[in-house]
């Protein structure tokens, strides 16, 4: 289509200039295309390097079932995860998932993608729409690093209180636990770490906004190796009438009763393929 106010000669001249500029690595407005390409490649390389560094560190740190990383190894992994950005795993706030304002009724579905998994560790991302909940669950014999990459969520976690370490009665089927975390988190924030018996081994995530969290688990869940996931319902400490009443309100608030339950029927999770920067096994 002919542009109003132009002649065929002008259009031909413009095309010649554009071709010459493209050969010289320029766009018609003088912006260097080669520089753009180099920048794009550099961003892609940096993103791949981030997830690759994390993968290589995990290979060194996680030595298999029955082991817990040394403090120096924990610090190294935490440092790497603290610096992880959404683009390191192919995420962007421009994705439709993070722009959704859906207020549909019912329990929101959770999406996850497995970045990598072996016998010693796994790297998994969870995508939670607003109001979505990952119920209270445990991580038997596992060390877990959780990095919130995008959005805001509430995290509540517990550790068991052993009956021999206190004089409190523990009525079956309830078991006493101490609250480790009960706070809101907004990305970017520090990495959360839990251990087999400390750090809040049982936790629940509640999405305040659409959010994405990266979990590194060592070793991963395994039914065959007796590391299946168990779900719980928590109750306030005063839920049990004959519980110890000499505690202060602050002390009682840090305790709770946990009861093992079946996996909640309304928990819906959909797995998708990981499409972020690839991991190169060496």
C-alpha positions in Angstrom: 0.0 0.0 0.0 1.3 3.4 -0.9 1.8 5.8 2.0 0.1 9.2 1.6 2.6 11.9 0.7 5.4 9.6 -0.4 6.6 8.7 -3.9 7.9 5.4 -5.2 11.4 6.9 -5.5 11.4 8.0 -1.8 10.2 4.5 -0.7 13.0 2.9 -2.8 15.6 5.2 -1.3 14.4 4.4 2.2 14.6 0.7 1.6 18.2 1.1 0.3 19.2 3.1 3.4 17.6 0.5 5.7 19.4 -2.4 3.9 22.8 -0.6 4.3 22.1 0.1 8.0 21.2 -3.5 8.6 24.4 -4.7 6.9 26.3 -2.3 9.2 24.5 -3.6 12.3 22.2 -0.6 12.6 18.4 -0.3 12.6 16.8 2.5 10.6 16.7 4.7 13.7 20.4 4.3 14.3 20.2 1.8 17.2 22.9 -0.9 16.9 21.2 -4.3 16.3 24.4 -6.1 17.1 24.5 -4.4 20.6 20.9 -5.5 21.1 21.8 -9.1 20.1 24.8 -9.1 22.4 22.7 -7.8 25.3 20.1 -10.4 24.7 22.7 -13.2 24.6 24.4 -11.8 27.7 21.0 -11.8 29.6 20.3 -15.3 28.6 23.8 -16.5 29.5 23.5 -14.8 32.9 20.2 -16.4 33.6 21.5 -19.8 32.6 24.5 -19.3 34.8 22.4 -18.6 37.8 20.4 -21.9 37.7 23.5 -23.8 36.6 25.5 -22.5 39.6 22.7 -23.6 41.9 22.6 -27.0 40.3 26.3 -27.6 40.6 26.3 -26.5 44.3 23.4 -28.9 45.1 25.4 -31.7 43.6 28.2 -31.0 46.0 26.1 -30.2 49.1 23.5 -33.0 49.1 25.1 -36.4 49.7 22.1 -38.6 50.0 19.5 -39.8 52.5 20.5 -39.7 56.2 22.8 -36.7 55.8 22.5 -33.0 56.6 24.6 -30.3 54.9 27.4 -28.8 56.9 26.9 -25.2 58.1 29.3 -23.9 55.5 27.5 -25.7 52.8 24.1 -24.4 54.0 25.6 -20.8 53.9 26.8 -21.3 50.3 23.4 -22.6 49.1 21.6 -19.9 50.9 23.8 -17.2 49.4 23.2 -18.5 45.9 19.4 -18.7 46.4 19.3 -15.2 48.0 20.7 -13.9 44.7 18.3 -15.9 42.5 16.0 -13.7 40.4 12.8 -14.7 38.6 14.5 -14.5 35.2 17.0 -17.1 36.4 14.3 -19.7 36.1 12.5 -18.1 33.1 9.9 -16.1 35.1 8.5 -12.7 34.4 5.8 -10.5 35.9 4.5 -10.2 32.3 3.3 -13.8 32.4 -0.5 -14.0 32.3 -0.4 -16.0 35.5 0.9 -13.1 37.5 -1.5 -10.6 35.9 -4.6 -12.6 36.6 -7.2 -10.9 38.8 -9.4 -14.0 39.0 -11.8 -14.0 41.9 -13.6 -17.2 41.0 -15.0 -19.2 43.9 -13.6 -22.5 45.1 -10.1 -23.7 46.0 -7.5 -22.2 43.6 -5.4 -24.8 41.8 -1.7 -24.8 42.3 0.8 -25.4 39.5 4.3 -26.8 39.8 7.2 -27.7 37.6 10.2 -29.9 38.4 13.4 -28.3 37.3 15.6 -31.2 38.3 15.4 -34.4 40.4 17.8 -37.1 41.3 18.2 -39.5 44.3 20.0 -36.8 46.4 18.0 -33.6 45.7 15.2 -32.0 43.7 14.5 -28.5 42.5 10.8 -27.6 42.2 8.9 -24.4 41.5 5.4 -23.8 42.8 3.0 -21.2 41.3 0.2 -20.1 43.6 -2.7 -17.9 42.6 -4.1 -15.6 45.2 -5.7 -17.4 48.2 -4.1 -20.7 47.2 -2.9 -22.8 50.1 -0.3 -25.6 50.3 -1.5 -27.3 53.5 0.6 -28.0 56.6 2.9 -30.8 55.7 6.2 -32.3 56.8 9.6 -33.1 55.2 10.9 -36.3 56.8 14.6 -36.5 57.0 15.0 -33.6 54.6 16.8 -30.2 54.5 14.7 -27.7 52.4 15.6 -24.3 51.1 12.6 -22.2 50.0 13.1 -19.0 48.0 10.1 -16.7 47.2 10.8 -15.4 43.7 7.6 -13.4 43.0 4.6 -12.1 45.0 3.6 -12.3 48.7 2.7 -15.2 50.9 2.1 -16.1 54.5 4.3 -18.9 56.0 3.5 -20.8 59.2 5.7 -23.5 60.4 6.2 -25.8 63.4 8.7 -28.2 64.9 7.8 -31.1 67.3 8.2 -30.8 71.0 9.4 -34.2 72.3 7.3 -35.5 75.2 10.5 -36.1 77.3 11.6 -32.5 77.0 8.6 -31.1 78.8 6.1 -32.3 81.4 3.1 -31.6 79.3 0.5 -34.3 78.6 0.0 -35.0 74.9 -3.4 -36.5 74.2 -3.7 -38.9 71.3 -4.1 -38.3 68.4 -2.8 -34.7 69.0 0.9 -34.0 69.3 2.5 -30.8 70.7 4.5 -28.6 68.4 6.2 -25.2 68.8 5.6 -22.4 66.2 8.7 -21.4 64.4 7.3 -19.0 61.8 4.0 -17.1 61.4 4.7 -14.2 59.1 4.1 -12.6 55.7 6.9 -12.5 53.2 7.2 -10.5 50.0 9.8 -11.0 47.2 12.6 -10.3 47.2 13.3 -11.7 50.6 15.8 -14.1 52.3 15.7 -17.8 51.7 13.9 -19.9 54.3 15.7 -23.1 55.5 14.3 -26.0 57.4 16.0 -29.2 58.7 14.9 -32.7 59.6 14.0 -31.7 63.2 14.5 -27.9 63.4 13.8 -24.7 61.4 10.1 -25.4 61.0 10.1 -28.8 59.3 6.3 -28.7 59.0 5.0 -25.7 57.1 2.1 -24.3 55.2 2.1 -21.6 52.5 -0.9 -19.2 51.9 -0.7 -17.0 48.8 -1.6 -13.3 49.5 -0.9 -12.4 45.8 0.0 -14.6 42.9 3.4 -15.9 43.7 6.2 -18.3 42.8 8.5 -20.1 45.2 11.5 -22.2 44.4 12.1 -25.2 46.7 15.3 -27.2 46.9 14.9 -30.4 48.8 17.6 -32.8 49.8 16.9 -35.6 49.7 13.6 -35.5 47.8 10.3 -37.2 48.8 10.4 -40.9 48.3 7.7 -43.4 49.3 10.1 -46.3 48.7 12.7 -44.8 51.1 10.0 -43.9 53.8 10.0 -40.1 53.0 6.4 -39.7 52.1 4.5 -36.5 52.7 2.3 -36.3 55.8 -0.4 -33.6 56.2 -1.6 -32.0 59.5 -4.3 -29.8 60.9 -3.2 -27.4 63.6 -5.2 -26.3 66.7 -4.5 -23.6 69.2 -2.8 -24.7 72.4 -5.9 -24.1 74.5 -7.9 -26.4 72.2 -7.1 -29.1 74.8 -8.9 -28.3 78.0 -6.5 -30.0 80.3 -3.4 -28.5 78.8 -0.9 -26.7 81.0 -2.4 -23.4 82.1 0.5 -21.9 84.0 2.0 -20.6 80.7 1.7 -16.9 79.7 -0.4 -15.9 76.7 2.8 -15.3 74.7 4.1 -18.8 75.6 0.7 -20.4 74.7 0.7 -18.5 71.3 4.0 -20.2 70.4 2.5 -23.7 70.9 0.0 -25.7 68.9 -1.5 -29.1 68.7 -1.0 -31.0 65.4 -3.2 -33.8 64.2 -2.2 -36.0 61.3 -4.8 -36.0 58.5 -5.3 -37.4 55.0 -4.3 -35.3 52.1 -7.0 -32.6 51.8 -9.4 -33.5 49.0 -9.6 -29.9 47.8 -5.8 -29.8 47.2 -5.4 -29.6 43.5 -1.9 -29.5 41.8 -1.1 -29.6 38.1 2.4 -30.4 36.9 3.8 -28.6 33.8 7.0 -28.8 31.8 9.9 -26.7 32.9 10.7 -24.2 30.2 13.3 -22.0 31.9 17.0 -21.9 31.2 18.3 -25.5 30.8 20.5 -27.3 33.3 23.6 -28.9 31.8 24.6 -32.1 33.6 28.4 -32.5 33.9 
